[in-house]
Amino acid sequence: MKKSTYLLSLLLLGSALVTVKAQTQAQTEKQIYPIVTVPIPKEIALEVGGMTFLPNDELAVATRKGEVWIITNPYMKDGQQPKYRLFAHGMHEILGLNYIKGDLYLTQRAEITRLRDLDGDGEADEYRTMYSWPLSGNYHEYAYGPMLDKEGNMVVTLNVGWIGYGASLSKWHGWMLKFTPDFKLKPFATGFRSPAAMALNDDGDIFYAENQGDWVGSGSITHVEEGDFVGNPAGLVWAGEPGSPVKLRKSDIPDTGEPEFEVAKRVPGLKTPSVWIPHSIMGNSTSGILNYTANGNMGPFKGQLFVGDQSQSNINRVFLEKVKGVYQGVVFPFRRGFSSGILRMNWGSDGSMLVGMTSRGWSSTGKAEYGLQRLTWSGIVPFEVQTVKAQPDGFELEFTMPVDEKTARDAGAYQLSTFTYKYHHIYGSPVINKSARCIKAIVVSPDHKRVRLVLDSLKEGYIHEIKMEGLLSGNDKNPLLHNYGYYTLNKIPDGEKLALTAENKPTGNAPAEHHMEGMEHHQMGNMPAAGGAVKGNTDAAKHVIQQPENWTKGPDKTIVLGTKPGLKFDLTNITLKAGTKVKLTFKNVDDMLHNFVLTMPASGNAVGEMALKMGLDGEKYDFVPATPKVLAYTSLLQPGKSDTIYFTVPKTPGVYPFICTYPGHFMVMKGQIKVIK
């Protein structure tokens, strides 16, 4: 053997040994999917609204401030720093950018714009309006795109406005629009509230990301076809316009609070989500969608979709399948810990994922106001659920590596539950109709890479939570990297149901609550690190809404607290004497859900973190965790609502933080009461 070949063999062997060693230890996201921060010059506020690669592998980035920057060497190859060049500026809140047939196209508030560098000096000379639409001036009229569909049309989505509720105040807001190559408008679908992103899957079908709000119980991604109505009625005011493929009118949409799939049975044309992304559990603000094509290198999930979340600074993974012609599928966590709120993702030429972020005014758990990072794959295959496929009597789970048969056949290793949301004009929805599912049979495939779970019943139209906390891998007995996911079952497939036999009877005992249909399941849906869901606060003494009888002279101090744009209280510093009797009225004049929670000194962030881990029952308890760190709180308030509470200021002087505990808001929505003697 030649010396060079021998050394190469040693290197490869060493690499394999390192990989094996890593796989015999508990896996972490950080270990398997390292995040690399791309440095940004201090003078550039790179609040990413859109990203696209150019043919020379430079990265073009559009910002909310209306600029377009060209970044050379975003991969930092050979240890070299990236270089930034201002290509265009002076535009209005760009929330989409694409390189199409030799030109850069972007979406501003009111138009699709084409940028061209006519003299070759590296800066845009021509800013040409290719199509414009009217605006009312409402701050919530965001515009996204353009994306190119499989026929070569440009696709744009327009937000509805916000006036205490969603409203289409100017033409085509709340719609998905298509533009032919010669820029003729074709209205395509409506029912959109805040459609922050679009992407094509491998078959060229369009999916869009929606955000919780009025008529939207939780975030989701949905397959969109021509003529669809996807849920929010505001855009239906334009359904009668020439060229509209939508025939519904606002009066056709019932406001009953029933599940959306039940309403869809009576309202032809209403398209329900392909995959719900449970609010506060998987994210708060669904943002970018990225199809895992051959351009990417992110482990064994080709053909699936990566879905970003702006508020929780995380990326989830979605596997889709078609059953009876309808898309449905499962969402799993993928990677948390990004530096700011994720809005856009693109594949780099090296297979890494470029992640563009912004948080100003749109709070995120990542503390930076903006950022650009690269998500990479170490090459280590994680122990994960690769796919979940619906069966006539349950689900088949496929894994990235063989499972341990003993734990896989143990019913106690799993917890399955079903739930859904209300479909109504109110902002968001609590979880409703929760019930546990019982496992009747378990079959492990000969190669130990697939496990079929036969359930007592399936619930069409419902979200099925699948937890696998007791499941281990076959060789090294490691737990799953992510042990929970949520499958949206739009259609139950036809086929032969599995006969129950002694061979497929589960071993062990399922948790007791699995045998009780309709029982509330308070432990569902936490992040694995939580070690069990954080319980909700039920202490009435901390939410006193009637003046105490012993306050014969009334309160010593009356405070009216409100909100400001950008997730802020309008009062952030309040000084009170120890023992003061306080009447506090909190008025939510924002367009999101908020509450007021007074905490013990130095406890604001800790209480906010607990609220993040409250699981699906969080909204039921106003996202107020059961902890002595909470001193007083208001209800979780819908936009335009108020709540009045009474409490006595602690006798111990100090600084007592108050926060909004709606998931993620505590990072920026905070203030303090300074208690003096």
Helices and strands as residue ranges (DSSP letters): H 3-23, H 29-32, E 35-37, E 48-53, E 59-63, E 68-72, G 77-79, E 83-88, E 97-100, E 103-107, E 111-116, E 126-132, E 143-148, E 154-158, E 161-162, E 166-167, E 175-179, E 185-190, E 197-200, E 206-210, E 219-224, G 233-238, G 250-252, H 260-264, E 275-277, E 286-291, E 305-309, E 314-323, E 326-335, E 342-347, E 353-358, E 370-375, E 385-391, E 394-399, H 405-408, G 411-413, E 415-421, E 431-437, E 439-444, E 450-455, E 463-467, E 484-488, G 512-515, G 528-530, G 540-542, E 557-561, E 563-564, E 568-569, E 573-577, E 581-587, E 597-599, H 604-612, G 615-617, G 619-621, E 630-633, E 642-648, E 654-659, G 665-667, E 670-676
